[in-house]
Amino acid sequence: MSLAIASLVGIFAFAWPFLLRRPSSSGVAHSTDAPWIFLVVLPLLLIVVLAEISEGGIDAKAIALLGVLAACGAALRMLGGDVTGASPVFFLLMPAGRVLGRGFGFTLGTLTLFGSALLTGGVGPWLPFQMLAAGWTGLFAGCLPRATGRLEVLLLAAYGAVAGLVYGAITDLWFWPFSTTGLSPQISYVPGQSWLTNLHHFWAFYLTTSLGFDIPRAAANAALVLVAGRPVLSALRRAARKAAFDVVPEFAESR
């Protein structure tokens, strides 16, 4: 339930400009609502973590692992190339979501992008939207069907490629309705038009401006999973098994 609420809030954060007849044409229009979205996202993360703790999905050991993986993922972003779009920041999100569950993957994605933004100076009105999109990347990795061995690695690599493209398309939505200046009418948002028309315009915008930037990200995700996916999956499963996240402690009376 907590994940559904967090996702619904995220969908509304991206979609509310489409509900207005005449959104502002300023390219920084989200600078006014982004701080509020950020203030909503943080408590939602706490609610997700508390819900996972109450359901037994996350305990103190898992929270410690969450902090370690978020720090590693944030550091990996510094190795990426912002010019090409390829970045290893998403690599740990997918195996972690796959092994440790949807709530863990969602929380790890949001915290990883938050930490990496602090390290790289990427803090701005786009940050809460990037956090939500990365959280969904980790969340849906935990929804993949069961598979083992090489098939699991191939499944996760295919998901990584798709997630790299979807992440780029989703994050484009945070600014596209406001970028009416300098865009041709065929690829710009048209206030008052139907959702179908604007969806067609957005698809044309994505194909002509962003797809070439997102393909290297998708390829990097798939390549990293194919090369290092199996050992990382094994390491995460070993860590979960050794830490015994699902074991409920029992206290005996001292004599």
C-alpha positions as CSV (number, residue, x, y, z in Angstrom):
1,M,0.0,0.0,0.0
2,S,2.8,2.4,0.9
3,L,4.5,1.8,-2.4
4,A,1.2,2.3,-4.3
5,I,0.7,5.7,-2.5
6,A,4.3,6.8,-3.2
7,S,3.9,5.9,-6.9
8,L,0.6,7.7,-7.2
9,V,2.1,10.8,-5.7
10,G,5.0,10.5,-8.2
11,I,2.6,10.0,-11.1
12,F,0.7,13.1,-10.1
13,A,4.0,15.1,-9.7
14,F,4.8,14.3,-13.4
15,A,1.3,14.6,-14.8
16,W,-0.3,17.7,-13.1
17,P,0.9,20.1,-15.8
18,F,-1.2,18.1,-18.3
19,L,-4.3,18.9,-16.2
20,L,-4.0,22.6,-16.8
21,R,-5.4,24.4,-19.8
22,R,-2.5,26.8,-20.0
23,P,0.7,25.8,-18.2
24,S,3.4,28.4,-17.8
25,S,5.8,28.6,-20.7
26,S,8.8,29.1,-18.4
27,G,11.4,26.4,-18.7
28,V,12.0,26.6,-14.9
29,A,8.3,26.4,-14.0
30,H,8.8,23.3,-11.9
31,S,11.2,25.3,-9.7
32,T,8.2,26.4,-7.7
33,D,6.7,23.0,-7.0
34,A,9.9,20.9,-6.9
35,P,10.7,21.8,-3.3
36,W,7.2,20.7,-2.2
37,I,7.5,17.5,-4.2
38,F,10.8,16.8,-2.5
39,L,9.3,17.5,0.9
40,V,6.5,15.0,0.1
41,V,8.9,12.3,-1.3
42,L,11.1,12.2,1.8
43,P,8.3,11.3,4.3
44,L,6.9,8.8,1.7
45,L,10.3,7.1,1.8
46,L,10.1,6.9,5.5
47,I,6.6,5.4,5.3
48,V,7.8,2.8,2.8
49,V,10.7,1.8,5.0
50,L,8.5,1.7,8.1
51,A,5.9,-0.4,6.2
52,E,8.6,-2.8,5.1
53,I,9.9,-3.1,8.6
54,S,6.4,-3.8,10.0
55,E,5.9,-6.5,7.3
56,G,9.2,-8.1,7.9
57,G,10.7,-7.1,4.5
58,I,13.4,-4.8,6.0
59,D,15.1,-4.9,9.3
60,A,18.1,-3.1,10.9
61,K,20.6,-5.2,8.9
62,A,18.8,-4.5,5.7
63,I,18.8,-0.8,6.4
64,A,22.6,-0.9,6.9
65,L,22.9,-2.7,3.6
66,L,20.6,-0.1,2.0
67,G,23.0,2.7,3.2
68,V,26.0,0.9,1.8
69,L,24.4,0.2,-1.6
70,A,23.1,3.8,-1.8
71,A,26.6,5.1,-1.1
72,C,28.2,2.8,-3.7
73,G,25.5,3.7,-6.3
74,A,26.0,7.4,-5.7
75,A,29.8,7.0,-6.1
76,L,29.2,5.1,-9.4
77,R,27.5,8.1,-10.9
78,M,30.8,10.0,-10.8
79,L,32.2,7.4,-13.2
80,G,29.4,8.0,-15.8
81,G,29.6,10.2,-18.8
82,D,26.9,12.9,-18.8
83,V,27.7,13.7,-22.4
84,T,26.9,10.2,-23.7
85,G,24.1,9.4,-21.2
86,A,25.7,6.1,-20.2
87,S,26.0,5.8,-16.4
88,P,26.6,2.9,-14.0
89,V,24.5,4.5,-11.3
90,F,21.5,2.3,-12.2
91,F,23.5,-1.0,-12.1
92,L,23.1,-1.8,-8.4
93,L,19.4,-0.8,-8.3
94,M,18.3,-3.7,-10.5
95,P,20.0,-6.6,-8.8
96,A,19.1,-5.2,-5.4
97,G,15.4,-4.8,-6.3
98,R,15.5,-8.3,-7.8
99,V,17.0,-9.9,-4.7
100,L,15.8,-7.8,-1.8
101,G,12.3,-6.8,-3.0
102,R,10.3,-4.0,-4.4
103,G,10.3,-1.7,-1.3
104,F,14.1,-2.1,-1.0
105,G,14.6,-1.3,-4.7
106,F,12.3,1.7,-4.6
107,T,14.0,3.2,-1.5
108,L,17.5,2.4,-2.9
109,G,16.7,4.1,-6.2
110,T,15.5,7.3,-4.6
111,L,18.4,7.5,-2.1
112,T,21.0,6.7,-4.7
113,L,19.9,9.6,-7.0
114,F,19.7,11.9,-4.0
115,G,23.2,11.0,-2.8
116,S,24.7,11.2,-6.3
117,A,23.1,14.6,-6.8
118,L,24.9,15.9,-3.7
119,L,28.2,14.4,-4.8
120,T,28.0,15.7,-8.4
121,G,26.3,19.1,-7.7
122,G,23.2,17.9,-9.6
123,V,20.7,19.4,-7.2
124,G,17.9,21.3,-8.9
125,P,14.2,21.2,-9.6
126,W,14.7,18.0,-11.6
127,L,16.1,16.1,-8.6
128,P,12.8,14.8,-7.1
129,F,11.6,13.6,-10.5
130,Q,14.9,11.8,-11.1
131,M,14.6,10.2,-7.6
132,L,11.1,9.0,-8.3
133,A,12.1,7.6,-11.7
134,A,15.1,5.8,-10.2
135,G,12.9,4.4,-7.4
136,W,10.5,2.9,-10.0
137,T,13.6,1.3,-11.7
138,G,14.4,-0.5,-8.5
139,L,10.8,-1.3,-7.7
140,F,9.9,-2.9,-11.0
141,A,13.1,-5.0,-10.9
142,G,11.5,-6.7,-7.9
143,C,8.4,-7.5,-10.0
144,L,10.3,-9.5,-12.7
145,P,9.2,-13.1,-13.1
146,R,11.1,-15.9,-11.5
147,A,14.2,-17.2,-13.3
148,T,17.5,-18.7,-12.4
149,G,21.1,-19.0,-13.7
150,R,21.9,-17.5,-17.1
151,L,18.2,-16.9,-17.9
152,E,17.9,-14.6,-14.9
153,V,20.9,-12.5,-16.0
154,L,19.5,-12.2,-19.5
155,L,16.1,-11.2,-18.1
156,L,17.7,-8.6,-15.9
157,A,19.9,-7.3,-18.8
158,A,16.8,-6.9,-21.0
159,Y,15.0,-5.1,-18.2
160,G,18.1,-2.8,-17.7
161,A,17.9,-1.9,-21.4
162,V,14.2,-1.1,-21.3
163,A,14.6,0.7,-18.0
164,G,17.3,2.9,-19.4
165,L,15.0,4.1,-22.2
166,V,11.9,4.4,-19.9
167,Y,13.9,6.4,-17.3
168,G,14.9,8.9,-20.0
169,A,11.3,9.2,-21.3
170,I,9.9,9.7,-17.8
171,T,12.4,12.3,-16.8
172,D,11.7,14.2,-20.0
173,L,8.2,14.8,-18.7
174,W,9.3,17.0,-15.9
175,F,10.2,19.8,-18.3
176,W,8.5,19.1,-21.7
177,P,5.1,20.7,-21.0
178,F,6.9,24.0,-20.2
179,S,9.4,23.9,-23.1
180,T,7.2,25.5,-25.7
181,T,9.8,28.1,-26.8
182,G,12.2,27.0,-29.6
183,L,10.3,23.8,-30.4
184,S,8.4,23.1,-33.5
185,P,4.6,22.7,-33.2
186,Q,4.9,19.0,-34.1
187,I,6.9,18.2,-31.0
188,S,5.8,20.8,-28.4
189,Y,3.1,20.6,-25.8
190,V,-0.2,22.1,-27.0
191,P,-2.4,23.5,-24.1
192,G,-6.0,22.4,-24.4
193,Q,-5.4,19.6,-26.9
194,S,-6.4,16.0,-26.1
195,W,-4.1,13.6,-24.2
196,L,-3.7,11.6,-27.4
197,T,-2.5,14.6,-29.4
198,N,0.0,15.6,-26.7
199,L,1.1,12.0,-26.3
200,H,1.9,11.9,-30.0
201,H,3.8,15.2,-29.8
202,F,5.7,13.9,-26.8
203,W,6.6,10.7,-28.6
204,A,7.9,12.8,-31.6
205,F,9.9,15.0,-29.2
206,Y,11.4,12.0,-27.5
207,L,12.4,10.3,-30.8
208,T,14.0,13.5,-32.2
209,T,15.8,14.9,-29.1
210,S,16.3,12.3,-26.3
211,L,16.4,8.8,-27.8
212,G,20.0,9.1,-29.0
213,F,21.0,10.1,-25.5
214,D,19.1,7.3,-23.8
215,I,20.4,4.5,-26.0
216,P,23.9,4.6,-24.5
217,R,22.3,4.4,-21.0
218,A,20.2,1.4,-22.0
219,A,23.3,-0.3,-23.6
220,A,25.4,0.4,-20.5
221,N,22.8,-1.1,-18.2
222,A,22.5,-4.3,-20.2
223,A,26.3,-4.6,-20.6
224,L,27.0,-4.2,-16.9
225,V,24.4,-6.7,-16.0
226,L,25.7,-9.2,-18.5
227,V,29.3,-8.8,-17.3
228,A,28.8,-8.5,-13.5
229,G,25.2,-9.4,-12.9
230,R,25.7,-13.0,-11.8
231,P,28.4,-12.2,-9.1
232,V,26.4,-9.2,-7.8
233,L,23.2,-11.3,-7.6
234,S,25.1,-14.0,-5.8
235,A,26.8,-11.5,-3.4
236,L,23.5,-9.9,-2.5
237,R,21.8,-13.3,-1.9
238,R,24.8,-14.4,0.2
239,A,24.6,-11.1,2.2
240,A,20.8,-11.6,2.7
241,R,21.3,-15.2,3.8
242,K,24.2,-14.5,6.1
243,A,22.4,-11.5,7.7
244,A,19.3,-13.6,7.9
245,F,17.0,-10.7,7.2
246,D,13.8,-12.8,7.6
247,V,14.7,-14.4,10.9
248,V,12.8,-13.1,13.9
249,P,15.0,-12.8,16.9
250,E,14.0,-14.7,20.0
251,F,15.0,-13.6,23.5
252,A,15.4,-16.2,26.2
253,E,15.1,-15.4,29.9
254,S,18.5,-15.2,31.7
255,R,19.0,-17.5,34.6
